Amino acid sequence: MADRSGPQGNETLLFLTDEHLRKGIEAMFFAYRGFTADPDRILGEKGYGRAHHRAIHFIKRTPGTTVNNLLSILGVTKQSLNRVLRTLIDDGLVQSEVGTRDKRERHLNLTETGLELERELSNAQRDRMRTAFRQTGPEAVAGFRQVLEAMMDSDMRRHYARLKDAEV
């Protein structure tokens, strides 16, 4: 078990009080608002929303992904995802191709226009993350990532691990 004693040797589990947890929850709400503000503005100008952003992000991260895999990652209904994909395909951002081994599968890739939008959205979020990471330093960044990973449900942790394993 990790040593959690403070400078005077007192137990310092005070970060687990309801008050500290409430502050953490509120910080996440406000941080998420900031994290999504720039992409929301960019998407709004183009008539898209956060569901479109999530689909674009994960299609970029897993080129050729199937609709079923995207459903699993996003945790949305097939009807909801089909609505989003239909718009992205009709607008020329996503290309859907029939599977070579299984004709029932649809493989998704971003078009050049889709890649441009993904880059614009990701750059906005990377800029915000980079600024925050610089302000807080490597130990805080590592701790932040550990907290986020610990909050994931096991199935989401598996998807996340696969994305990490796919990094070059």
ABEGO torsion letter per residue (X at the ends): XBBABBAAGBBBAAAABAAAAAAAAAAAAAAAAAAAAAAAAAAAAAGBBAAAAAAAAAAAABBGBBAAAAAAAAGBBAAAAAAAAAAAAAAGABBBBBBAABAABBBBBBBAAAAAAAAAAAAAAAAAAAAAAAAAEAAAAAAAAAAAAAABBAAAAAAAAAAAAABX
